[in-house]
Amino acid sequence: MKVILINGSPNEKGCTFTALHEITKVLEQEKIETEIIQIGQQPIRDCIGCRKCMELKNDACIFGDDAVNEIIQKIKLADGLIVGSPVYYAHPAGRILSLLDRVFFAVTSDDFKGKPAAAVVAARRAGTTASLDAINKHFTIKQMPIISSTYWNMIHGLKAEDALKDEEGLQTMRNLGRNMVWLLKCIEAGKKAGICLPETEKQYITNFIR
């Protein structure tokens, strides 16, 4: 089994990475393969609502000049997903939101359905719960179970050294990791017992203005 972790911070080894790395320790102890994807500091296009991905139905964004399509394929092949972001002005970093908007809009198949996911945020002080909410909405529209912990999935600090002193935040990450392992193993056991994902009804689109 494998879990993909996306570091939405431009800082490769900052607070967000510190939180994600704490989770990987638990996952790897339980023989779960991990990969932290650093989106780095390169530009990521925003979604322009062209809907070409919905027309083509190939689980890819029409723009292939950044990391979005590669990340889509990695998530599709993984068993679980964790998205981390710093908090900027009480919301997730703009580039991680652009990435998630395009990833989740472009995937028209059911390949994300039933895949456990979690959001993790890092902040100096506040804006964390609003940021978690913004990221989690991507998971819920794709029928992905959300992994919770013993506190909201957040860590505090201005730099990595600060985050390492947030004992409760680090503990929250470890418990998140344990909950991810538990659900992954439950899903695997369910598959072996012949328990399949529920069938999704045909989607009806209802507009409010007629």
Buried (B, 14 or more C-beta within 10 A) or exposed (E): BBBBBBBBBBBEEBBBBBBBBBBBEBBEEBEBEBEBBBBEEEEBBBBEEEEBBEEEEBBBBBBEEBBBBEBBEBBBEBBBBBBBBBBBEEBBBBBBBBBBBBBBBBBBEEBBBBBBBBBBBBBBEEBBBBBBEBBBEBBEEBBBBBBEBEEBBBBBBEEBEBBBEBEEBBBBBBBBBBBBBEBBEEBEEEEEEEEEEEEEEEEEEEEEEE
